[in-house]
Amino acid sequence: MACTFCSSSKTGKGKKANKVDIIIRKAQTCDISNIYEMNNKLNDTGCNTIEAMTKSLENNKNELVFVAIHNDNAVGFICGQLYSSICYSNMQCEIAELYVNENYQRKGIATMLIKRIELEVIKNNVSEIIVVTGRKNLNAQKLYENCGYEYRRMAYLKKIQKEQACGC
């Protein structure tokens, strides 16, 4: 499958030595094993299966997944979820996950992934991108601020089990 959009960061004369050749493209099923491994580092191990991730990539039309490729391997990924609501006139997008392997961090790859998802959501008439990140994740907060995102609100999380209906 040919990629329709590629961003690259190349090493060369006058460039920083820590830059690497990177291609940003839509994720394909051949990337799932790399995404699975990165997701296990980012989230709890076993929070999803390769089979479920493959099915979601193939069938979930509201999910945007892009990968950063170096030497034919995915070294970073970003997932965005498109959604609509009766409360907003335009589609919304939430960046659900962003991860770059440790050896590839601080090379501009996360910024490239963010810019790529921003280009894609423009095609979907999205008016805002929402990001939830950890209060202590200062590196991610700085990254998003450097990309033009501003702090708006705090998020809360409750893991729901069948026997735990809202006891408000």
Secondary structure, 3 states (H helix, E strand, C coil): CCCCCCCCCCCCCCCCCCCCCCEEEECCHHHHHHHHHHHHHHCCCCCCCHHHHHHHHHHCCCEEEEEEEECCEEEEEEEEEEECCCCCCCEEEEEEEEEECHHHCCCCHHHHHHHHHHHHHHHCCEEEEEECCCCCCHHHHHHHHHCCCCCCCCCCCCCCCCCCCCCC
